[in-house]
């Protein structure tokens, strides 16, 4: 199943893609959006174009692993993506992924997609652990 990882932000959405055929997770160009409706539409187009079976969202918990205001916004957006486009969604704790991504890539404009790549790699590692 093709996977799309999302580092959700209200203006910038980092993206990473995995296809079992290619076996290598890749970053995609981050989306720049002006509204939730635009974000839902663009992600819906990408899901269809890439034949994505599941979208994995980074869930920004705090350091005590509790929900934050941003994690609630992320969950709501994921729910709307599922309701609008029928794509399955899942979540991965993304504590530190944005910090790590910016350290790895410097202050690059693609740090959002670098975060999404870390989210995707974490998700793939968890799938592998479950399969072992």
Secondary structure as GFF3:
##gff-version 3
##sequence-region A 1 132
A	DSSP	beta_strand	2	7	.	.	.	ID=ss1
A	DSSP	beta_strand	12	18	.	.	.	ID=ss2
A	DSSP	beta_strand	26	32	.	.	.	ID=ss3
A	DSSP	alpha_helix	36	49	.	.	.	ID=ss4
A	DSSP	beta_strand	52	59	.	.	.	ID=ss5
A	DSSP	alpha_helix	69	85	.	.	.	ID=ss6
A	DSSP	beta_strand	88	93	.	.	.	ID=ss7
A	DSSP	alpha_helix	97	105	.	.	.	ID=ss8
A	DSSP	alpha_helix	111	131	.	.	.	ID=ss9
###
